[in-house]
Amino acid sequence: MRETSLGGSALLEARDVRREYRLKGDLIEAVRGISLEVRSGDFLALVGPSGSGKSTLLHLLGAVDRPTSGSVLLDGSDVAAMSDPERARFRLEHVGLVFQRFHLLPMLSALENVELPMAEAGVGRRERHDRATALLRRVGLGDRMNHRPGEISGGQRQRVAVARALANGPSLLLADEPTGELDRRTSADMLELFQSLNEDGTSIVVATHDLQLAEGARRQLVLVDGRIQP
């Protein structure tokens, strides 16, 4: 797998991050002392078998979950040390999240789904309408803005999810198995979208089983049993 070095400033740093939890009395070590750096303009793929810890690590990097120990610094802020409300606000303003199963609200149109995080952030109605319109056009859905999720394809739903993730101008876009529900051709389209966004300056980290998506990233890290492989 290829790796492309970047000259940008450090955007994200994970320092000896560990995540442990109890399951039916057993101690599960999902992430075991991982340190990594993501620089501004990076496109990093986390790859590995099921259960390797890549999704857990992605959630730690995006302040969705809190590490058992270690630190995660994003934009200079230690998100691991924040309270739950502080992390929620930080995610809203600094992190864009894309999930395998889209997580769109079925009763809302594509436009309304993209507007939602901006409404939560206090963006005015006119501005969020204009920004959501521009984002949907950017991801190739200018003619589907008023369609609800059930009226568009899986690939189109994922594009809406990407537009929604970009709504508040995040420092970092995180995607957890974003092509897991898509066929190969649609997955290739999603890779092209991520590459285009990255070329425009968006910093991206994806957790994926999809080798086509991983090979299209600037660099890859392989996880096995909660550790990065040399």
Backbone as CSV, one residue per row, in Angstrom:
resi,resn,N_x,N_y,N_z,CA_x,CA_y,CA_z,C_x,C_y,C_z
1,MET,0.834,-1.191,0.000,0.000,0.000,0.000,0.875,1.249,0.000
2,ARG,0.445,2.252,-0.745,1.277,3.428,-0.912,1.069,4.432,0.202
3,GLU,2.064,5.273,0.424,1.949,6.336,1.398,2.545,7.588,0.804
4,THR,1.780,8.678,0.841,2.226,9.961,0.320,2.457,10.908,1.487
5,SER,3.665,11.454,1.593,3.949,12.365,2.691,3.312,13.719,2.424
6,LEU,2.988,14.412,3.504,2.361,15.714,3.415,3.194,16.723,4.177
7,GLY,3.169,17.958,3.696,3.910,19.003,4.366,3.047,19.889,5.234
8,GLY,1.743,19.559,5.360,0.840,20.407,6.115,1.095,20.329,7.610
9,SER,0.460,21.223,8.342,0.607,21.252,9.789,-0.180,20.113,10.418
10,ALA,0.192,19.740,11.642,-0.503,18.666,12.347,-1.920,19.107,12.693
11,LEU,-2.894,18.352,12.223,-4.295,18.634,12.501,-4.793,17.791,13.670
12,LEU,-4.346,16.544,13.703,-4.825,15.580,14.684,-3.646,14.761,15.187
13,GLU,-3.589,14.568,16.505,-2.557,13.722,17.100,-3.206,12.786,18.110
14,ALA,-2.906,11.503,17.986,-3.301,10.526,18.991,-2.024,10.043,19.672
15,ARG,-2.027,10.070,20.997,-0.837,9.726,21.761,-1.128,8.574,22.711
16,ASP,-0.596,7.404,22.385,-0.722,6.200,23.219,-2.177,5.964,23.634
17,VAL,-3.060,5.971,22.659,-4.497,5.845,22.917,-4.874,4.378,23.128
18,ARG,-5.619,4.158,24.198,-6.125,2.833,24.511,-7.629,2.908,24.774
19,ARG,-8.343,1.854,24.362,-9.782,1.770,24.668,-10.087,0.358,25.124
20,GLU,-10.516,0.248,26.375,-10.872,-1.036,26.967,-12.319,-0.972,27.442
21,TYR,-12.998,-2.103,27.421,-14.340,-2.166,27.980,-14.633,-3.597,28.424
22,ARG,-15.638,-3.727,29.253,-16.028,-5.026,29.779,-17.192,-5.585,28.981
23,LEU,-17.111,-6.848,28.634,-18.194,-7.540,27.939,-18.417,-8.876,28.625
24,LYS,-19.543,-8.985,29.330,-19.876,-10.208,30.074,-18.742,-10.619,31.002
25,GLY,-18.149,-9.624,31.643,-17.095,-9.889,32.610,-15.697,-9.977,32.037
26,ASP,-15.586,-10.048,30.722,-14.265,-10.131,30.089,-13.763,-8.738,29.730
27,LEU,-12.453,-8.522,29.867,-11.838,-7.260,29.479,-11.492,-7.306,27.991
28,ILE,-12.071,-6.405,27.224,-11.809,-6.319,25.789,-10.872,-5.132,25.544
29,GLU,-9.734,-5.396,24.922,-8.778,-4.334,24.578,-8.932,-4.012,23.089
30,ALA,-9.813,-3.074,22.793,-10.145,-2.783,21.400,-9.052,-1.993,20.700
31,VAL,-8.440,-1.046,21.405,-7.337,-0.245,20.874,-6.211,-0.288,21.906
32,ARG,-5.004,-0.645,21.446,-3.912,-0.936,22.376,-2.710,-0.033,22.146
33,GLY,-2.772,1.168,22.676,-1.612,2.046,22.674,-1.238,2.579,21.300
34,ILE,-2.202,3.138,20.581,-1.945,3.649,19.228,-1.548,5.125,19.282
35,SER,-0.504,5.465,18.556,-0.096,6.851,18.347,-0.036,7.105,16.847
36,LEU,-0.619,8.209,16.416,-0.568,8.567,14.998,-0.786,10.065,14.853
37,GLU,-0.490,10.542,13.663,-0.660,11.959,13.356,-1.336,12.095,11.997
38,VAL,-2.287,12.998,11.922,-2.938,13.344,10.661,-2.640,14.807,10.395
39,ARG,-2.061,15.074,9.237,-1.698,16.443,8.903,-2.778,17.086,8.039
40,SER,-2.798,18.394,8.038,-3.780,19.126,7.244,-3.675,18.722,5.777
41,GLY,-4.799,18.366,5.158,-4.815,17.937,3.759,-4.583,16.457,3.564
42,ASP,-4.501,15.688,4.647,-4.257,14.252,4.560,-5.515,13.512,4.106
43,PHE,-5.329,12.327,3.573,-6.402,11.380,3.273,-5.879,10.023,3.706
44,LEU,-6.292,9.592,4.898,-5.763,8.398,5.539,-6.826,7.316,5.578
45,ALA,-6.439,6.089,5.202,-7.324,4.934,5.302,-6.834,4.020,6.417
46,LEU,-7.738,3.690,7.340,-7.475,2.696,8.376,-8.067,1.380,7.892
47,VAL,-7.232,0.379,7.702,-7.689,-0.896,7.151,-7.313,-2.029,8.099
48,GLY,-8.026,-3.127,7.966,-7.760,-4.282,8.799,-8.979,-5.168,8.861
49,PRO,-8.818,-6.376,9.375,-9.942,-7.312,9.447,-10.996,-6.854,10.436
50,SER,-12.164,-7.461,10.367,-13.226,-7.175,11.312,-12.723,-7.441,12.726
51,GLY,-13.011,-6.511,13.642,-12.555,-6.661,15.006,-11.153,-6.166,15.268
52,SER,-10.540,-5.524,14.265,-9.163,-5.055,14.416,-9.064,-3.766,15.222
53,GLY,-10.190,-3.082,15.420,-10.182,-1.848,16.199,-10.256,-0.584,15.376
54,LYS,-10.395,-0.696,14.056,-10.336,0.507,13.221,-11.537,1.428,13.434
55,SER,-12.744,0.867,13.572,-13.909,1.723,13.819,-13.839,2.340,15.212
56,THR,-13.392,1.569,16.186,-13.217,2.116,17.536,-12.221,3.263,17.517
57,LEU,-11.115,3.078,16.829,-10.114,4.145,16.738,-10.693,5.367,16.049
58,LEU,-11.451,5.171,14.976,-12.057,6.302,14.271,-12.963,7.101,15.209
59,HIS,-13.739,6.402,16.033,-14.638,7.074,16.964,-13.866,7.826,18.041
60,LEU,-12.714,7.302,18.433,-11.869,8.019,19.395,-11.289,9.281,18.759
61,LEU,-10.863,9.182,17.514,-10.285,10.340,16.817,-11.318,11.440,16.619
62,GLY,-12.587,11.053,16.447,-13.640,12.025,16.190,-14.408,12.473,17.407
63,ALA,-13.911,12.136,18.603,-14.547,12.544,19.860,-15.947,11.959,20.019
64,VAL,-16.236,10.865,19.307,-17.492,10.148,19.503,-17.402,9.315,20.780
65,ASP,-16.214,8.773,21.039,-15.952,7.958,22.217,-14.742,8.539,22.943
66,ARG,-14.577,8.141,24.199,-13.480,8.643,25.018,-12.487,7.504,25.273
67,PRO,-11.189,7.728,25.110,-10.219,6.662,25.369,-10.130,6.315,26.858
68,THR,-9.789,5.071,27.136,-9.522,4.662,28.510,-8.289,5.376,29.044
69,SER,-7.301,5.547,28.183,-6.106,6.318,28.524,-5.502,6.867,27.235
70,GLY,-4.587,7.819,27.392,-3.985,8.476,26.236,-4.711,9.766,25.915
71,SER,-4.248,10.460,24.893,-4.837,11.745,24.529,-5.075,11.821,23.032
72,VAL,-6.084,12.590,22.667,-6.416,12.870,21.269,-6.520,14.375,21.127
73,LEU,-5.632,14.964,20.349,-5.633,16.406,20.140,-6.086,16.707,18.719
74,LEU,-7.151,17.469,18.598,-7.678,17.888,17.306,-7.762,19.407,17.296
75,ASP,-7.125,20.019,16.325,-7.052,21.482,16.278,-6.488,22.052,17.577
76,GLY,-5.586,21.290,18.208,-4.948,21.754,19.430,-5.731,21.523,20.694
77,SER,-6.955,21.003,20.600,-7.792,20.752,21.771,-7.758,19.269,22.133
78,ASP,-7.574,18.973,23.424,-7.559,17.588,23.890,-8.995,17.125,24.070
79,VAL,-9.540,16.465,23.055,-10.948,16.073,23.103,-11.186,14.968,24.124
80,ALA,-10.146,14.194,24.441,-10.296,13.118,25.413,-10.581,13.660,26.807
81,ALA,-10.170,14.894,27.065,-10.348,15.488,28.388,-11.657,16.264,28.522
82,MET,-12.428,16.370,27.450,-13.662,17.153,27.482,-14.801,16.379,28.137
83,SER,-15.745,17.113,28.687,-16.981,16.502,29.175,-17.829,16.066,27.982
84,ASP,-18.850,15.268,28.230,-19.714,14.809,27.142,-20.364,15.978,26.386
85,PRO,-20.938,16.989,27.081,-21.512,18.127,26.338,-20.456,18.900,25.544
86,GLU,-19.255,19.037,26.096,-18.193,19.742,25.380,-17.795,18.978,24.122
87,ARG,-17.705,17.658,24.227,-17.343,16.856,23.052,-18.438,16.918,21.992
88,ALA,-19.697,16.913,22.423,-20.803,16.998,21.463,-20.736,18.310,20.691
89,ARG,-20.480,19.405,21.388,-20.379,20.696,20.715,-19.158,20.744,19.810
90,PHE,-18.060,20.157,20.270,-16.840,20.148,19.473,-17.053,19.358,18.182
91,ARG,-17.714,18.206,18.285,-18.008,17.420,17.082,-18.848,18.221,16.107
92,LEU,-19.839,18.892,16.608,-20.742,19.660,15.757,-19.988,20.706,14.951
93,GLU,-18.992,21.321,15.571,-18.297,22.443,14.944,-17.019,22.052,14.206
94,HIS,-16.414,20.899,14.533,-15.083,20.594,14.005,-14.970,19.264,13.269
95,VAL,-15.928,18.367,13.429,-15.805,17.012,12.879,-17.024,16.696,12.016
96,GLY,-16.781,16.181,10.811,-17.851,15.675,9.968,-17.832,14.162,9.989
97,LEU,-18.982,13.533,10.244,-19.066,12.083,10.384,-19.945,11.472,9.301
98,VAL,-19.418,10.435,8.649,-20.161,9.688,7.628,-20.185,8.228,8.068
99,PHE,-21.370,7.626,8.070,-21.527,6.263,8.559,-21.924,5.317,7.427
100,GLN,-21.723,4.019,7.675,-22.019,3.003,6.672,-23.489,3.013,6.274
101,ARG,-24.380,3.219,7.252,-25.816,3.112,6.975,-26.484,4.473,6.921
102,PHE,-25.724,5.485,6.608,-26.212,6.822,6.236,-26.764,7.645,7.405
103,HIS,-27.663,7.060,8.230,-28.264,7.764,9.373,-28.963,9.065,8.963
104,LEU,-29.637,9.044,7.830,-30.443,10.187,7.412,-31.832,10.074,8.031
105,LEU,-32.477,11.212,8.292,-33.839,11.194,8.824,-34.814,10.990,7.663
106,PRO,-35.583,9.907,7.681,-36.394,9.532,6.518,-37.509,10.508,6.185
107,MET,-37.967,11.271,7.170,-39.086,12.186,6.913,-38.636,13.524,6.344
108,LEU,-37.315,13.752,6.290,-36.782,15.013,5.792,-36.247,14.842,4.377
109,SER,-36.290,15.900,3.595,-35.689,15.890,2.261,-34.171,15.895,2.383
110,ALA,-33.494,15.645,1.260,-32.029,15.719,1.248,-31.567,17.087,1.735
111,LEU,-32.209,18.132,1.251,-31.849,19.490,1.647,-32.022,19.687,3.149
112,GLU,-33.127,19.216,3.691,-33.398,19.391,5.116,-32.432,18.577,5.970
113,ASN,-32.045,17.389,5.499,-31.055,16.594,6.224,-29.720,17.322,6.312
114,VAL,-29.316,17.975,5.228,-28.036,18.694,5.226,-28.127,19.961,6.067
115,GLU,-29.296,20.579,6.097,-29.485,21.789,6.892,-29.461,21.522,8.392
116,LEU,-29.820,20.301,8.795,-30.041,20.004,10.212,-28.855,20.334,11.120
117,PRO,-27.627,19.869,10.821,-26.515,20.213,11.723,-26.227,21.707,11.765
118,MET,-26.534,22.426,10.698,-26.340,23.873,10.727,-27.364,24.535,11.636
119,ALA,-28.585,24.011,11.633,-29.607,24.537,12.551,-29.183,24.308,13.994
120,GLU,-28.619,23.126,14.267,-28.145,22.824,15.619,-27.001,23.746,16.026
121,ALA,-26.217,24.198,15.052,-25.090,25.093,15.329,-25.497,26.557,15.376
122,GLY,-26.780,26.840,15.117,-27.269,28.207,15.196,-27.116,29.024,13.935
123,VAL,-26.890,28.372,12.799,-26.761,29.079,11.526,-28.152,29.553,11.081
124,GLY,-28.249,30.776,10.574,-29.523,31.339,10.139,-30.145,30.580,8.982
125,ARG,-31.457,30.691,8.839,-32.209,29.909,7.851,-31.725,30.140,6.425
126,ARG,-31.545,31.390,6.034,-31.135,31.684,4.666,-29.738,31.123,4.376
127,GLU,-28.824,31.304,5.341,-27.458,30.831,5.135,-27.410,29.312,5.054
128,ARG,-28.155,28.632,5.929,-28.080,27.174,5.878,-28.750,26.624,4.622
129,HIS,-29.787,27.281,4.130,-30.401,26.854,2.868,-29.419,27.013,1.717
130,ASP,-28.746,28.151,1.661,-27.804,28.406,0.576,-26.610,27.448,0.653
131,ARG,-26.126,27.210,1.878,-24.955,26.341,2.034,-25.322,24.893,1.718
132,ALA,-26.493,24.440,2.179,-26.929,23.073,1.893,-27.128,22.874,0.388
133,THR,-27.687,23.870,-0.277,-27.876,23.794,-1.726,-26.532,23.659,-2.434
134,ALA,-25.563,24.461,-2.033,-24.235,24.419,-2.647,-23.560,23.069,-2.405
135,LEU,-23.704,22.534,-1.190,-23.073,21.251,-0.876,-23.701,20.110,-1.668
136,LEU,-25.013,20.099,-1.795,-25.659,19.036,-2.566,-25.284,19.120,-4.042
137,ARG,-25.137,20.317,-4.548,-24.644,20.456,-5.919,-23.200,19.964,-6.013
138,ARG,-22.418,20.231,-4.970,-21.007,19.821,-4.969,-20.875,18.304,-5.038
139,VAL,-21.792,17.576,-4.396,-21.721,16.111,-4.413,-22.571,15.509,-5.531
140,GLY,-23.030,16.337,-6.453,-23.727,15.842,-7.637,-25.199,15.567,-7.463
141,LEU,-25.844,16.215,-6.476,-27.256,15.957,-6.216,-28.101,17.217,-6.325
142,GLY,-27.718,18.116,-7.211,-28.485,19.331,-7.397,-29.911,19.088,-7.846
143,ASP,-30.151,17.928,-8.470,-31.503,17.612,-8.950,-32.262,16.673,-8.009
144,ARG,-31.716,16.427,-6.830,-32.361,15.515,-5.871,-32.579,16.172,-4.505
145,MET,-32.458,17.477,-4.436,-32.487,18.165,-3.145,-33.795,18.003,-2.393
146,ASN,-34.900,17.886,-3.116,-36.208,17.811,-2.468,-36.717,16.378,-2.320
147,HIS,-35.857,15.405,-2.655,-36.220,14.001,-2.500,-35.897,13.533,-1.080
148,ARG,-36.726,12.663,-0.553,-36.462,12.054,0.740,-35.538,10.838,0.549
149,PRO,-34.877,10.376,1.633,-33.945,9.249,1.494,-34.540,8.020,0.831
150,GLY,-35.815,7.726,1.105,-36.441,6.545,0.503,-36.697,6.677,-0.980
151,GLU,-36.494,7.868,-1.542,-36.770,8.116,-2.952,-35.504,8.178,-3.800
152,ILE,-34.345,7.934,-3.180,-33.077,7.975,-3.914,-32.282,6.697,-3.649
153,SER,-31.250,6.461,-4.448,-30.468,5.229,-4.344,-29.536,5.262,-3.129
154,GLY,-28.944,4.099,-2.826,-27.997,4.022,-1.724,-26.801,4.938,-1.919
155,GLY,-26.272,4.964,-3.131,-25.146,5.844,-3.416,-25.509,7.309,-3.253
156,GLN,-26.713,7.662,-3.656,-27.171,9.044,-3.499,-27.397,9.382,-2.031
157,ARG,-27.899,8.418,-1.265,-28.062,8.652,0.173,-26.713,8.896,0.835
158,GLN,-25.700,8.145,0.397,-24.377,8.357,0.986,-23.813,9.713,0.602
159,ARG,-24.118,10.189,-0.586,-23.677,11.533,-0.986,-24.363,12.611,-0.142
160,VAL,-25.635,12.384,0.166,-26.325,13.313,1.070,-25.636,13.302,2.435
161,ALA,-25.259,12.109,2.901,-24.586,11.995,4.196,-23.246,12.727,4.191
162,VAL,-22.528,12.659,3.082,-21.261,13.392,2.977,-21.513,14.890,3.005
163,ALA,-22.518,15.347,2.252,-22.849,16.771,2.256,-23.228,17.238,3.656
164,ARG,-24.013,16.425,4.358,-24.394,16.766,5.734,-23.164,16.848,6.638
165,ALA,-22.220,15.923,6.461,-21.017,15.925,7.282,-20.173,17.178,7.062
166,LEU,-20.282,17.763,5.882,-19.495,18.951,5.546,-20.219,20.254,5.892
167,ALA,-21.433,20.155,6.423,-22.308,21.319,6.557,-21.719,22.445,7.389
168,ASN,-21.038,22.113,8.482,-20.508,23.148,9.367,-19.025,23.439,9.131
169,GLY,-18.532,23.062,7.940,-17.136,23.357,7.601,-16.149,22.717,8.541
170,PRO,-16.214,21.373,8.750,-15.361,20.719,9.742,-13.890,20.735,9.360
171,SER,-13.037,20.661,10.386,-11.604,20.525,10.143,-11.272,19.153,9.584
172,LEU,-12.076,18.152,9.963,-11.770,16.770,9.643,-13.040,16.030,9.265
173,LEU,-12.981,15.268,8.170,-14.072,14.400,7.747,-13.697,12.963,8.090
174,LEU,-14.531,12.296,8.884,-14.312,10.904,9.273,-15.415,10.046,8.679
175,ALA,-15.041,8.931,8.070,-16.024,8.054,7.432,-15.796,6.619,7.879
176,ASP,-16.843,6.008,8.433,-16.760,4.644,8.946,-17.445,3.696,7.964
177,GLU,-16.635,2.905,7.252,-17.131,1.966,6.237,-18.119,2.644,5.285
178,PRO,-17.748,3.747,4.651,-18.707,4.517,3.846,-19.182,3.818,2.587
179,THR,-18.470,2.762,2.154,-18.901,2.034,0.958,-19.440,0.643,1.298
180,GLY,-19.616,0.366,2.578,-20.027,-0.971,3.000,-21.388,-1.392,2.494
181,GLU,-22.277,-0.425,2.218,-23.636,-0.736,1.743,-23.779,-0.509,0.232
182,LEU,-22.653,-0.241,-0.445,-22.716,0.147,-1.854,-22.120,-0.933,-2.749
183,ASP,-22.598,-0.986,-4.000,-21.996,-1.912,-4.959,-20.659,-1.351,-5.447
184,ARG,-19.924,-2.161,-6.200,-18.557,-1.797,-6.554,-18.503,-0.514,-7.390
185,ARG,-19.412,-0.380,-8.341,-19.395,0.808,-9.196,-19.710,2.068,-8.378
186,THR,-20.710,1.960,-7.503,-21.066,3.111,-6.677,-19.958,3.421,-5.681
187,SER,-19.265,2.379,-5.195,-18.124,2.588,-4.308,-17.017,3.363,-5.015
188,ALA,-16.804,3.059,-6.306,-15.794,3.786,-7.074,-16.181,5.257,-7.206
189,ASP,-17.470,5.521,-7.379,-17.945,6.909,-7.444,-17.690,7.628,-6.112
190,MET,-17.904,6.907,-5.010,-17.676,7.505,-3.698,-16.199,7.819,-3.498
191,LEU,-15.314,6.936,-3.956,-13.880,7.204,-3.882,-13.534,8.465,-4.665
192,GLU,-14.084,8.610,-5.855,-13.820,9.810,-6.658,-14.272,11.067,-5.919
193,LEU,-15.400,10.974,-5.226,-15.889,12.129,-4.461,-14.931,12.469,-3.326
194,PHE,-14.496,11.457,-2.576,-13.547,11.706,-1.489,-12.240,12.300,-2.016
195,GLN,-11.751,11.772,-3.132,-10.503,12.298,-3.699,-10.676,13.744,-4.146
196,SER,-11.817,14.058,-4.728,-12.080,15.425,-5.154,-12.154,16.366,-3.959
197,LEU,-12.837,15.939,-2.893,-12.919,16.749,-1.680,-11.536,16.957,-1.078
198,ASN,-10.729,15.900,-1.077,-9.381,15.996,-0.532,-8.510,16.939,-1.355
199,GLU,-8.644,16.879,-2.671,-7.894,17.787,-3.530,-8.283,19.239,-3.289
200,ASP,-9.525,19.456,-2.834,-9.988,20.809,-2.513,-9.584,21.243,-1.110
201,GLY,-8.878,20.357,-0.369,-8.347,20.730,0.937,-8.978,20.062,2.133
202,THR,-9.986,19.205,1.926,-10.630,18.518,3.045,-9.729,17.400,3.563
203,SER,-9.491,17.383,4.869,-8.710,16.316,5.507,-9.665,15.168,5.839
204,ILE,-9.278,13.937,5.471,-10.197,12.798,5.548,-9.512,11.607,6.199
205,VAL,-10.236,10.920,7.089,-9.817,9.615,7.609,-10.983,8.660,7.421
206,VAL,-10.725,7.510,6.793,-11.768,6.497,6.607,-11.330,5.188,7.257
207,ALA,-12.291,4.490,7.840,-12.091,3.115,8.275,-12.816,2.236,7.270
208,THR,-12.115,1.282,6.681,-12.731,0.559,5.569,-12.163,-0.847,5.381
209,HIS,-13.036,-1.744,4.896,-12.619,-3.049,4.388,-12.352,-2.982,2.882
210,ASP,-12.767,-1.899,2.257,-12.759,-1.752,0.802,-11.354,-1.397,0.324
211,LEU,-10.667,-2.363,-0.274,-9.286,-2.132,-0.697,-9.208,-1.093,-1.808
212,GLN,-10.235,-1.020,-2.659,-10.259,0.006,-3.706,-10.269,1.397,-3.085
213,LEU,-11.090,1.584,-2.056,-11.133,2.868,-1.355,-9.815,3.131,-0.641
214,ALA,-9.269,2.120,0.026,-8.012,2.291,0.763,-6.867,2.675,-0.168
215,GLU,-6.787,2.001,-1.316,-5.695,2.283,-2.259,-5.820,3.676,-2.859
216,GLY,-7.027,4.244,-2.852,-7.224,5.583,-3.385,-6.862,6.685,-2.416
217,ALA,-6.614,6.332,-1.145,-6.209,7.324,-0.150,-4.737,7.685,-0.351
218,ARG,-4.311,8.777,0.266,-2.901,9.177,0.186,-1.997,8.197,0.925
219,ARG,-2.496,7.659,2.046,-1.704,6.694,2.796,-2.630,5.771,3.575
220,GLN,-2.076,4.648,4.022,-2.853,3.639,4.722,-2.126,3.195,5.984
221,LEU,-2.907,2.864,6.990,-2.401,2.221,8.196,-3.188,0.933,8.401
222,VAL,-2.478,-0.155,8.660,-3.105,-1.459,8.862,-3.199,-1.744,10.354
223,LEU,-4.422,-2.063,10.821,-4.642,-2.414,12.218,-4.920,-3.906,12.339
224,VAL,-4.304,-4.539,13.334,-4.570,-5.923,13.683,-4.576,-6.012,15.203
225,ASP,-5.647,-6.543,15.754,-5.763,-6.709,17.209,-5.503,-5.409,17.966
226,GLY,-6.043,-4.305,17.434,-5.965,-3.044,18.140,-4.636,-2.332,18.074
227,ARG,-3.740,-2.807,17.224,-2.427,-2.171,17.075,-2.147,-1.866,15.617
228,ILE,-1.370,-0.803,15.377,-0.912,-0.494,14.022,0.247,-1.414,13.671
229,GLN,0.152,-2.019,12.513,1.220,-2.919,12.056,2.359,-2.128,11.415
230,PRO,3.605,-2.524,11.650,4.742,-1.811,11.052,4.786,-1.961,9.540
